[in-house]
Amino acid sequence: MTDGSGRTAFPPAPTGLGSLSAIEILAGYRHKAFTPRDVIDDTIAALEATNEACNAVVTPMYEQARAEADRLTREMRAGEAKGALAGVPVTIKDLVFVAGVPAYGGSPMNKAFVPDVDAAVVSALKEAGAIVTCKTTTCESGYKLTADSPVTGTTRNPWNPGRTSGGSSGGAAAGVAAGCGPIAIGTDGVGSIRVPSSFCGVFGLKPTFGLVPRSPGFSPPSWGSLAHTGPITRTVADAALTLEIIAAYDLRDPASLPVAARRFDTKPAPLNGIRIGASVDLGYAAVSPDVRAAFGKALAILDACGAQVTMDGPGLDPGILEHTLKPIAFTEQAAAVATRTTADLASSEADYLDVISAGRRYSGTDYIEAGYRRGQARSGFLKLFERVDALVTPTVAVTAFEAGRIGIDTVDGGKVDPHLGWSPFTWPINLAGLPAATLPCGFDRDGMPIGLQIVARWLDEPTIFRIAAAFEAAQPWAACWPQLALREKPARTKAAP
C-alpha cells in the first residue's frame, strides 16, 4: 500500500510475537517455534506500551493470561492442547461481559459492576483455547463513534496519537493495529467495529444481525435492534477463523439465529462472476477528496481482480439519519437507562445526556413510523441484491480527526451532523441488519488509513470474505504498520513459516 502521495511510507514489521496473525501463531505452535507463554509475554509488553500512548486498555487481565498461557504451554508439550485458537491472545471490548472482571461499559454508573458470567462470545473463545488478555476501551454505553469516556478518558490512534481511534470499539482496533495480539472482539450499533477499524487501518467485520449472540451483556436493550458483535483483526483469514468460532445460536439473545456452523474459504481467487455495486456517496453523503480518490483506486483493483463493477446503490432516503436512525437508536438508548436516576447519570458526558433526552422526546408513534421507514430501506437493499452480489462504499467519509472530539461538522465544505454525519455509510447497514466488513484501501495525505466497506446479502459472509481475500492479495495491508508498533523489546524467536 502507499500513502496519499503514492510513496511507500511504512516502517518494517514489529518483531514481537503479539504482532503475528492468529494463523501464524498457530503455525508457530505446531512447529514448536515458541510457546503460549512467549506469545503472551510479548503481547502484554505490547499492550502496556500501546496503552501508555493510546489509552486502549480498561482492565488488564495479565496475570490470568500468563497463568492460562502456562497451562497451555504444559499441555502443548504433552501433546494435549486442544482448540482452534489454543494459545492465541484476544482482547474483549468493555461492553462484552467476562466473568469476574469489571464491566464499566464506559459508564461511571457501572463502576461497581462485576458480571458473574461470560458473554456467549467469550465462552466460545475460551472453549476454543483463546487467551483473554484485557478489556478494551469504549465510549459510554457505546453511544458514539469514538472510544472516549468518563471512565477512561480519550483513546488515541496508533498511526498518530493526536488523532482519534474512532469507536466505540476504539481500544480494540487500536490494539490490533499496534500489534497487541491478532484478534479483538468489538460491538457495532451504528458502525462501532467498522469506523475504528477504518481509522486504525485494520480489518473489521459486522456479521449479519443475530449471527453472533450478544447476551449476556450490555448490548440488548441498549441499541437492541441495531447492535452486533464481531471480530477486528489484521487479516481476512483471522476474521474468518474467529467468526467460525463465535457464530452460534444462544437462546439468551432473542435475536440469535439458529444457523448451522459454517467454514469460510479465504484463499485468494479471481472475482470472475462477482457483480459489485459501488457508490461513493449513497446518493446523499458528503465525502472528503482523499477518501473519494482512495475509493476510486479500490474500484480499479476490484475490476482488475475480475469483478464486474457498476455504479449502483440501494436508493436510500436522504432523510434516513433524522427520520429513521435517530428515532430508533436514541429511543433504544434512552430505554436502556430508563430505570436510572438523575444521580446515576450525574457523571455522564453532556453529549450522552443529550442523546438520552432526545430519545425520551420521541413518541411511540415516532418509533413505529421510523420502523416503517427502516423497512423501506431494507426493501431498497433487497432490490439492490437482485442486481448485484455485493455493495462497496467508503467505510467512513473522512479519516481520523483530532482526538477528544465527538466528531466533525464539516466534510468537503458541507455541513454534516457531528455525531453521525461524517460516517454516513455504516449505520444504514445496521438498520438493514446486513453483514459488512471494512478493509484498508489506502491512506490520506497525512498518512492516516482509509477503509473500503463491503456489504453483502443477509448471511452471505462468504461473499464478503471472497472479495476481501482477493483485495488483500492484490493490495496487501498487513505489512503496513504504524511507527508506534515498533517497540524495543526482544523477539523470542522467528515465526514458523
MARVO-560884 format. One record per residue (C-alpha): residue number from 1; residue in one letter; x, y, z. Coordinates in Angstrom, 2 decimals, padded with zeros to 5 digits. Layout:
// residues N
{NUM 'a' {X Y Z}} ...
// end
This chain:
// residues 497
{1 'm' {000.00 000.00 000.00}} {2 't' {001.06 003.58 -000.47}} {3 'd' {000.32 006.86 001.23}} {4 'g' {-001.63 009.69 -000.37}} {5 's' {001.41 010.82 -002.37}} {6 'g' {001.87 007.38 -003.90}} {7 'r' {005.06 006.67 -001.94}} {8 't' {005.54 003.62 000.23}} {9 'a' {005.90 005.08 003.72}} {10 'f' {005.81 002.35 006.33}} {11 'p' {008.26 001.08 008.91}} {12 'p' {009.27 -002.58 008.90}} {13 'a' {007.18 -005.13 010.74}} {14 'p' {007.47 -005.35 014.53}} {15 't' {009.50 -008.21 015.95}} {16 'g' {007.21 -009.09 018.88}} {17 'l' {005.15 -012.26 018.73}} {18 'g' {001.99 -010.28 019.52}} {19 's' {002.19 -008.78 016.03}} {20 'l' {001.79 -012.16 014.33}} {21 's' {-001.55 -013.22 012.88}} {22 'a' {-003.53 -015.94 014.61}} {23 'i' {-002.74 -018.26 011.69}} {24 'e' {000.99 -017.55 012.13}} {25 'i' {000.83 -018.08 015.90}} {26 'l' {-000.90 -021.43 015.47}} {27 'a' {001.70 -022.46 012.88}} {28 'g' {004.45 -021.46 015.29}} {29 'y' {002.99 -023.71 017.97}} {30 'r' {002.81 -026.63 015.56}} {31 'h' {006.48 -026.12 014.65}} {32 'k' {007.46 -025.61 018.32}} {33 'a' {008.99 -022.23 017.40}} {34 'f' {007.65 -020.63 020.59}} {35 't' {005.20 -021.28 023.42}} {36 'p' {001.95 -019.64 024.54}} {37 'r' {003.85 -018.05 027.41}} {38 'd' {006.28 -016.49 024.91}} {39 'v' {003.39 -015.08 022.90}} {40 'i' {001.51 -013.77 025.92}} {41 'd' {004.60 -012.12 027.42}} {42 'd' {005.28 -010.24 024.18}} {43 't' {001.60 -009.38 023.77}} {44 'i' {001.38 -007.97 027.28}} {45 'a' {004.50 -005.88 026.66}} {46 'a' {002.88 -004.52 023.51}} {47 'l' {-000.37 -003.77 025.36}} {48 'e' {001.46 -001.90 028.11}} {49 'a' {003.39 000.22 025.60}} {50 't' {000.34 000.89 023.45}} {51 'n' {-001.82 001.74 026.43}} {52 'e' {000.70 004.33 027.55}} {53 'a' {000.50 006.05 024.17}} {54 'c' {-003.09 005.35 023.10}} {55 'n' {-005.11 004.56 026.25}} {56 'a' {-006.64 001.39 024.84}} {57 'v' {-006.95 -000.84 027.95}} {58 'v' {-009.63 -000.56 030.63}} {59 't' {-008.90 -003.62 032.75}} {60 'p' {-005.70 -005.65 032.35}} {61 'm' {-006.05 -009.40 032.84}} {62 'y' {-002.35 -010.08 032.55}} {63 'e' {-001.85 -012.43 035.48}} {64 'q' {-004.81 -014.57 034.43}} {65 'a' {-003.46 -014.56 030.87}} {66 'r' {000.02 -015.67 031.99}} {67 'a' {-001.47 -018.46 034.11}} {68 'e' {-003.59 -019.68 031.18}} {69 'a' {-000.57 -019.46 028.87}} {70 'd' {001.49 -021.56 031.29}} {71 'r' {-001.27 -024.17 031.41}} {72 'l' {-001.47 -024.33 027.62}} {73 't' {002.31 -024.45 027.33}} {74 'r' {002.34 -027.54 029.53}} {75 'e' {-000.49 -029.12 027.54}} {76 'm' {001.25 -028.44 024.24}} {77 'r' {004.46 -030.04 025.47}} {78 'a' {002.41 -033.06 026.48}} {79 'g' {000.53 -033.08 023.18}} {80 'e' {-002.77 -032.45 024.95}} {81 'a' {-003.71 -028.91 023.88}} {82 'k' {-006.99 -028.61 022.01}} {83 'g' {-009.00 -025.83 020.42}} {84 'a' {-008.97 -023.96 017.14}} {85 'l' {-007.46 -020.88 018.85}} {86 'a' {-005.39 -022.61 021.55}} {87 'g' {-002.84 -020.12 022.84}} {88 'v' {-003.98 -017.18 020.68}} {89 'p' {-004.38 -013.87 022.56}} {90 'v' {-007.65 -011.93 022.23}} {91 't' {-008.96 -008.71 023.73}} {92 'i' {-012.58 -008.05 024.68}} {93 'k' {-014.40 -004.72 024.40}} {94 'd' {-015.68 -003.50 027.76}} {95 'l' {-019.32 -003.74 026.63}} {96 'v' {-018.92 -007.54 026.49}} {97 'f' {-019.00 -009.50 029.76}} {98 'v' {-016.07 -011.52 031.08}} {99 'a' {-016.94 -013.35 034.30}} {100 'g' {-015.23 -011.93 037.39}} {101 'v' {-013.85 -008.90 035.54}} {102 'p' {-015.30 -005.37 035.96}} {103 'a' {-017.55 -004.25 033.10}} {104 'y' {-017.76 -000.48 033.08}} {105 'g' {-019.12 -000.16 029.56}} {106 'g' {-017.58 003.31 029.54}} {107 's' {-020.08 004.46 032.19}} {108 'p' {-019.40 005.73 035.72}} {109 'm' {-022.72 004.25 036.86}} {110 'n' {-021.25 000.76 036.34}} {111 'k' {-018.17 001.38 038.49}} {112 'a' {-019.09 -001.38 040.96}} {113 'f' {-020.45 -003.89 038.45}} {114 'v' {-018.68 -007.24 038.02}} {115 'p' {-020.57 -009.83 035.94}} {116 'd' {-020.55 -013.41 037.16}} {117 'v' {-020.97 -014.94 033.71}} {118 'd' {-019.15 -014.79 030.38}} {119 'a' {-020.87 -013.45 027.31}} {120 'a' {-021.57 -016.23 024.80}} {121 'v' {-018.81 -014.98 022.52}} {122 'v' {-016.28 -015.07 025.37}} {123 's' {-017.35 -018.59 026.35}} {124 'a' {-016.86 -019.72 022.75}} {125 'l' {-013.40 -018.17 022.54}} {126 'k' {-012.31 -019.71 025.83}} {127 'e' {-013.60 -023.11 024.77}} {128 'a' {-011.50 -022.73 021.61}} {129 'g' {-008.40 -022.12 023.75}} {130 'a' {-008.04 -018.37 023.18}} {131 'i' {-006.39 -016.38 025.97}} {132 'v' {-008.15 -013.16 027.04}} {133 't' {-005.54 -010.50 027.83}} {134 'c' {-007.64 -007.45 028.73}} {135 'k' {-010.84 -005.44 028.38}} {136 't' {-010.56 -002.57 025.89}} {137 't' {-011.91 000.95 025.92}} {138 't' {-015.27 002.13 024.66}} {139 'c' {-017.40 005.24 024.98}} {140 'e' {-020.27 005.42 027.44}} {141 's' {-022.72 002.62 026.57}} {142 'g' {-021.33 002.57 023.04}} {143 'y' {-023.38 005.64 022.11}} {144 'k' {-020.90 007.41 019.79}} {145 'l' {-018.25 006.68 017.18}} {146 't' {-015.22 007.42 019.31}} {147 'a' {-013.95 005.49 022.35}} {148 'd' {-013.64 008.43 024.76}} {149 's' {-015.46 008.03 028.06}} {150 'p' {-015.75 009.44 031.60}} {151 'v' {-014.22 006.18 032.84}} {152 't' {-011.06 006.03 030.73}} {153 'g' {-010.66 009.41 029.04}} {154 't' {-009.52 009.72 025.41}} {155 't' {-008.44 006.75 023.30}} {156 'r' {-005.92 007.61 020.58}} {157 'n' {-004.85 006.29 017.20}} {158 'p' {-001.57 004.35 016.91}} {159 'w' {-000.94 005.93 013.49}} {160 'n' {-000.97 009.36 015.12}} {161 'p' {-001.79 009.70 018.85}} {162 'g' {-003.05 013.20 018.16}} {163 'r' {-005.95 011.64 016.23}} {164 't' {-008.91 009.61 017.46}} {165 's' {-009.00 005.84 017.23}} {166 'g' {-012.67 006.02 016.29}} {167 'g' {-015.19 004.00 018.22}} {168 's' {-016.92 002.79 020.00}} {169 's' {-014.62 -000.26 019.69}} {170 'g' {-011.65 002.11 019.64}} {171 'g' {-009.41 000.32 022.12}} {172 'a' {-009.99 -002.94 020.27}} {173 'a' {-008.96 -001.54 016.89}} {174 'a' {-006.02 000.44 018.26}} {175 'g' {-004.64 -002.67 019.96}} {176 'v' {-004.79 -004.81 016.83}} {177 'a' {-003.28 -002.02 014.73}} {178 'a' {-000.37 -001.67 017.15}} {179 'g' {000.48 -005.38 017.27}} {180 'c' {-001.09 -006.20 020.65}} {181 'g' {-002.45 -009.57 019.55}} {182 'p' {-004.21 -010.64 016.37}} {183 'i' {-007.87 -010.69 017.44}} {184 'a' {-010.16 -008.24 019.22}} {185 'i' {-013.87 -008.55 019.89}} {186 'g' {-015.92 -005.42 019.29}} {187 't' {-019.55 -004.43 019.03}} {188 'd' {-021.26 -002.38 016.34}} {189 'g' {-024.54 -000.46 016.68}} {190 'v' {-024.01 002.28 014.10}} {191 'g' {-020.52 001.45 012.86}} {192 's' {-018.59 000.81 016.05}} {193 'i' {-016.50 -002.04 014.61}} {194 'r' {-016.05 -000.61 011.13}} {195 'v' {-015.28 003.04 011.98}} {196 'p' {-012.34 002.37 014.34}} {197 's' {-011.06 -000.42 012.09}} {198 's' {-011.08 002.01 009.17}} {199 'f' {-009.42 004.77 011.19}} {200 'c' {-006.75 002.38 012.53}} {201 'g' {-006.06 000.52 009.27}} {202 'v' {-007.26 -002.98 010.15}} {203 'f' {-009.98 -005.44 009.09}} {204 'g' {-013.29 -005.34 010.92}} {205 'l' {-016.42 -007.43 010.39}} {206 'k' {-020.01 -006.75 011.45}} {207 'p' {-021.79 -010.08 010.84}} {208 't' {-025.43 -010.50 009.89}} {209 'f' {-027.71 -009.35 012.70}} {210 'g' {-028.23 -012.29 015.05}} {211 'l' {-025.43 -014.48 013.68}} {212 'v' {-023.21 -013.86 016.71}} {213 'p' {-025.08 -013.85 020.05}} {214 'r' {-024.75 -010.73 022.19}} {215 's' {-026.01 -012.00 025.54}} {216 'p' {-025.40 -011.76 028.35}} {217 'g' {-024.02 -008.23 028.10}} {218 'f' {-024.79 -004.56 027.75}} {219 's' {-025.87 -004.61 024.08}} {220 'p' {-029.56 -005.51 024.46}} {221 'p' {-031.56 -003.43 025.21}} {222 's' {-029.06 -000.62 024.51}} {223 'w' {-029.18 -000.27 020.70}} {224 'g' {-031.09 -003.55 020.93}} {225 's' {-032.30 -003.74 017.33}} {226 'l' {-029.02 -002.38 015.94}} {227 'a' {-026.20 -003.96 017.94}} {228 'h' {-023.90 -006.64 016.51}} {229 't' {-020.81 -008.40 017.87}} {230 'g' {-017.84 -009.28 015.67}} {231 'p' {-014.08 -009.55 015.20}} {232 'i' {-011.38 -006.98 014.49}} {233 't' {-008.18 -008.47 013.02}} {234 'r' {-005.24 -007.66 010.77}} {235 't' {-006.06 -010.33 008.20}} {236 'v' {-009.13 -011.70 006.47}} {237 'a' {-008.24 -015.28 007.43}} {238 'd' {-008.09 -014.42 011.13}} {239 'a' {-011.53 -012.79 010.99}} {240 'a' {-013.00 -015.82 009.21}} {241 'l' {-011.49 -018.21 011.76}} {242 't' {-012.85 -016.11 014.63}} {243 'l' {-016.33 -015.92 013.11}} {244 'e' {-016.41 -019.71 012.72}} {245 'i' {-015.94 -019.94 016.47}} {246 'i' {-018.22 -017.18 017.77}} {247 'a' {-021.19 -017.59 015.41}} {248 'a' {-023.71 -019.72 017.29}} {249 'y' {-027.29 -019.94 018.47}} {250 'd' {-027.97 -018.71 022.00}} {251 'l' {-031.47 -018.51 023.50}} {252 'r' {-030.38 -015.72 025.85}} {253 'd' {-030.29 -013.35 022.87}} {254 'p' {-033.78 -013.08 021.34}} {255 'a' {-032.24 -012.02 018.01}} {256 's' {-029.95 -015.06 017.82}} {257 'l' {-030.29 -017.06 014.61}} {258 'p' {-030.39 -020.89 014.63}} {259 'v' {-027.81 -021.19 011.86}} {260 'a' {-025.60 -024.26 011.46}} {261 'a' {-021.86 -023.89 011.97}} {262 'r' {-020.01 -022.84 008.84}} {263 'r' {-016.47 -022.81 007.49}} {264 'f' {-015.24 -019.90 005.39}} {265 'd' {-012.82 -020.07 002.48}} {266 't' {-010.33 -017.19 002.44}} {267 'k' {-007.95 -018.48 -000.20}} {268 'p' {-007.44 -015.66 -002.74}} {269 'a' {-009.15 -016.35 -006.05}} {270 'p' {-010.26 -014.29 -009.06}} {271 'l' {-013.57 -012.49 -008.66}} {272 'n' {-014.87 -013.60 -012.03}} {273 'g' {-018.66 -013.73 -011.96}} {274 'i' {-018.98 -011.48 -008.88}} {275 'r' {-021.21 -008.46 -009.51}} {276 'i' {-020.32 -005.50 -007.31}} {277 'g' {-022.41 -002.36 -006.99}} {278 'a' {-020.41 000.70 -006.00}} {279 's' {-021.47 004.01 -004.51}} {280 'v' {-019.11 006.73 -003.31}} {281 'd' {-021.88 008.68 -001.53}} {282 'l' {-025.08 006.55 -001.37}} {283 'g' {-026.72 009.48 -003.12}} {284 'y' {-026.64 011.87 -000.16}} {285 'a' {-023.28 011.87 001.65}} {286 'a' {-020.50 014.45 001.69}} {287 'v' {-017.12 012.72 001.23}} {288 's' {-013.59 014.06 001.60}} {289 'p' {-011.44 014.25 -001.57}} {290 'd' {-008.80 011.86 -000.21}} {291 'v' {-011.44 009.23 000.57}} {292 'r' {-013.01 009.67 -002.86}} {293 'a' {-009.62 009.17 -004.52}} {294 'a' {-008.83 006.03 -002.49}} {295 'f' {-012.28 004.63 -003.27}} {296 'g' {-011.73 005.13 -006.99}} {297 'k' {-008.42 003.25 -006.80}} {298 'a' {-010.09 000.46 -004.84}} {299 'l' {-012.70 000.03 -007.56}} {300 'a' {-009.92 -000.30 -010.13}} {301 'i' {-008.33 -003.05 -008.03}} {302 'l' {-011.64 -004.93 -007.77}} {303 'd' {-012.07 -004.62 -011.54}} {304 'a' {-008.54 -005.97 -012.05}} {305 'c' {-009.42 -008.91 -009.78}} {306 'g' {-012.16 -009.87 -012.24}} {307 'a' {-015.24 -008.40 -010.58}} {308 'q' {-017.96 -006.75 -012.64}} {309 'v' {-018.18 -003.31 -011.01}} {310 't' {-021.11 -001.00 -011.74}} {311 'm' {-022.21 002.20 -010.06}} {312 'd' {-025.32 001.23 -008.11}} {313 'g' {-026.87 001.58 -004.67}} {314 'p' {-029.96 000.91 -002.56}} {315 'g' {-031.63 004.26 -003.24}} {316 'l' {-031.88 005.36 000.38}} {317 'd' {-033.95 008.35 001.50}} {318 'p' {-031.59 011.32 002.15}} {319 'g' {-033.52 011.92 005.39}} {320 'i' {-032.74 008.46 006.75}} {321 'l' {-030.50 009.79 009.54}} {322 'e' {-033.02 012.19 011.08}} {323 'h' {-036.24 010.32 010.36}} {324 't' {-035.20 006.68 010.67}} {325 'l' {-031.97 006.11 012.57}} {326 'k' {-032.23 008.70 015.33}} {327 'p' {-035.80 007.86 016.46}} {328 'i' {-034.77 004.20 016.71}} {329 'a' {-031.26 004.50 018.12}} {330 'f' {-031.89 007.34 020.54}} {331 't' {-035.15 005.83 021.83}} {332 'e' {-033.46 002.46 022.42}} {333 'q' {-030.58 004.18 024.21}} {334 'a' {-032.99 006.12 026.42}} {335 'a' {-034.95 002.94 027.19}} {336 'a' {-031.73 001.21 028.25}} {337 'v' {-031.30 003.68 031.13}} {338 'a' {-034.99 004.18 031.91}} {339 't' {-034.56 002.87 035.46}} {340 'r' {-031.52 005.05 036.16}} {341 't' {-031.92 008.10 038.38}} {342 't' {-030.59 011.58 037.79}} {343 'a' {-027.93 010.80 040.39}} {344 'd' {-026.91 007.67 038.45}} {345 'l' {-026.28 009.78 035.35}} {346 'a' {-024.65 012.70 037.13}} {347 's' {-021.15 011.80 035.95}} {348 's' {-022.16 011.04 032.37}} {349 'e' {-020.97 013.09 029.41}} {350 'a' {-023.13 016.03 028.37}} {351 'd' {-023.40 014.66 024.83}} {352 'y' {-024.59 011.31 026.16}} {353 'l' {-027.24 013.02 028.27}} {354 'd' {-028.34 014.94 025.17}} {355 'v' {-028.87 011.63 023.35}} {356 'i' {-030.91 010.30 026.28}} {357 's' {-033.01 013.47 026.36}} {358 'a' {-033.62 013.28 022.62}} {359 'g' {-034.63 009.64 022.93}} {360 'r' {-037.16 010.47 025.65}} {361 'r' {-038.76 013.14 023.45}} {362 'y' {-039.65 010.71 020.67}} {363 's' {-043.14 009.24 020.96}} {364 'g' {-044.13 005.64 020.46}} {365 't' {-045.64 006.70 017.16}} {366 'd' {-042.30 008.25 016.11}} {367 'y' {-040.54 004.97 016.89}} {368 'i' {-043.03 002.83 014.97}} {369 'e' {-043.04 005.19 011.98}} {370 'a' {-039.24 005.03 011.93}} {371 'g' {-039.60 001.26 011.85}} {372 'y' {-041.73 001.54 008.72}} {373 'r' {-039.09 003.70 007.07}} {374 'r' {-036.50 001.17 008.16}} {375 'g' {-038.49 -001.48 006.29}} {376 'q' {-038.42 000.70 003.17}} {377 'a' {-034.64 000.97 003.42}} {378 'r' {-034.41 -002.80 003.80}} {379 's' {-036.51 -003.18 000.66}} {380 'g' {-034.04 -000.97 -001.18}} {381 'f' {-031.25 -003.36 -000.24}} {382 'l' {-033.37 -006.36 -001.25}} {383 'k' {-033.85 -004.89 -004.71}} {384 'l' {-030.18 -003.96 -004.97}} {385 'f' {-029.12 -007.53 -004.24}} {386 'e' {-031.29 -008.77 -007.08}} {387 'r' {-028.89 -006.87 -009.36}} {388 'v' {-025.54 -007.34 -007.59}} {389 'd' {-023.80 -009.76 -005.23}} {390 'a' {-022.19 -007.09 -003.05}} {391 'l' {-022.12 -003.36 -002.45}} {392 'v' {-018.94 -001.37 -001.81}} {393 't' {-018.72 002.14 -000.37}} {394 'p' {-016.13 004.09 001.56}} {395 't' {-016.27 002.95 005.17}} {396 'v' {-016.15 006.49 006.56}} {397 'a' {-016.40 009.78 004.70}} {398 'v' {-013.25 011.13 006.39}} {399 't' {-010.08 009.89 008.05}} {400 'a' {-009.33 010.07 011.78}} {401 'f' {-009.79 013.58 013.17}} {402 'e' {-008.42 015.22 016.30}} {403 'a' {-008.52 013.05 019.42}} {404 'g' {-011.01 014.11 022.06}} {405 'r' {-013.70 015.35 019.68}} {406 'i' {-017.08 013.66 019.29}} {407 'g' {-016.89 014.21 015.55}} {408 'i' {-016.66 016.88 012.88}} {409 'd' {-019.42 019.03 011.45}} {410 't' {-017.96 019.82 008.02}} {411 'v' {-016.97 017.40 005.24}} {412 'd' {-015.64 018.71 001.92}} {413 'g' {-017.11 022.12 002.67}} {414 'g' {-020.58 020.79 003.52}} {415 'k' {-022.25 020.79 006.95}} {416 'v' {-022.92 017.37 008.49}} {417 'd' {-024.31 016.06 011.77}} {418 'p' {-021.29 015.99 014.16}} {419 'h' {-022.41 012.73 015.77}} {420 'l' {-023.13 010.57 012.74}} {421 'g' {-023.00 012.63 009.55}} {422 'w' {-019.29 012.06 008.94}} {423 's' {-019.91 008.29 008.99}} {424 'p' {-022.86 008.08 006.60}} {425 'f' {-022.10 004.59 005.23}} {426 't' {-022.07 002.41 008.34}} {427 'w' {-025.37 002.87 010.18}} {428 'p' {-027.68 002.22 007.18}} {429 'i' {-026.20 -001.29 007.19}} {430 'n' {-027.13 -001.72 010.87}} {431 'l' {-030.67 -000.61 010.12}} {432 'a' {-030.87 -003.38 007.50}} {433 'g' {-029.04 -005.99 009.62}} {434 'l' {-026.73 -006.85 006.72}} {435 'p' {-023.20 -008.24 007.05}} {436 'a' {-020.46 -005.73 006.30}} {437 'a' {-016.71 -005.50 006.60}} {438 't' {-014.11 -002.78 006.31}} {439 'l' {-010.65 -003.35 004.89}} {440 'p' {-007.74 -000.93 004.43}} {441 'c' {-007.62 000.54 000.93}} {442 'g' {-005.25 003.49 001.18}} {443 'f' {-004.03 006.50 003.13}} {444 'd' {-004.76 010.21 003.08}} {445 'r' {-002.20 012.96 002.52}} {446 'd' {-001.32 012.85 006.25}} {447 'g' {-000.69 009.10 006.21}} {448 'm' {-003.92 008.17 008.01}} {449 'p' {-005.70 004.96 006.93}} {450 'i' {-008.78 004.85 004.69}} {451 'g' {-011.26 001.97 004.65}} {452 'l' {-013.37 000.25 002.00}} {453 'q' {-016.72 -001.16 003.14}} {454 'i' {-018.05 -004.40 001.61}} {455 'v' {-021.72 -005.25 002.17}} {456 'a' {-023.44 -008.49 001.14}} {457 'r' {-026.82 -010.19 001.40}} {458 'w' {-028.07 -011.45 004.75}} {459 'l' {-025.96 -014.44 005.91}} {460 'd' {-023.68 -014.08 002.89}} {461 'e' {-020.46 -013.55 004.81}} {462 'p' {-018.72 -015.93 002.33}} {463 't' {-019.04 -013.33 -000.44}} {464 'i' {-017.53 -010.67 001.82}} {465 'f' {-014.60 -012.96 002.63}} {466 'r' {-014.14 -013.85 -001.05}} {467 'i' {-013.96 -010.20 -002.14}} {468 'a' {-011.83 -009.16 000.84}} {469 'a' {-009.36 -012.03 000.31}} {470 'a' {-008.93 -011.11 -003.35}} {471 'f' {-008.38 -007.45 -002.46}} {472 'e' {-005.96 -008.39 000.32}} {473 'a' {-003.90 -010.48 -002.12}} {474 'a' {-003.91 -007.73 -004.74}} {475 'q' {-003.02 -004.93 -002.31}} {476 'p' {-001.69 -006.40 000.95}} {477 'w' {-002.14 -004.25 004.03}} {478 'a' {-000.95 -006.44 006.91}} {479 'a' {002.66 -005.35 006.34}} {480 'c' {001.70 -001.68 006.88}} {481 'w' {002.49 -000.82 010.49}} {482 'p' {002.24 002.44 012.43}} {483 'q' {005.53 003.65 013.89}} {484 'l' {004.09 003.08 017.36}} {485 'a' {004.15 -000.68 016.77}} {486 'l' {007.96 -000.74 016.61}} {487 'r' {008.90 -001.16 020.25}} {488 'e' {012.21 -002.00 021.78}} {489 'k' {011.54 -005.49 023.03}} {490 'p' {013.25 -008.78 022.20}} {491 'a' {011.70 -011.28 019.84}} {492 'r' {011.56 -014.76 021.35}} {493 't' {012.30 -016.46 018.10}} {494 'k' {011.44 -016.26 014.45}} {495 'a' {007.94 -017.21 013.42}} {496 'a' {007.50 -020.56 011.76}} {497 'p' {006.83 -020.48 008.04}} 
// end
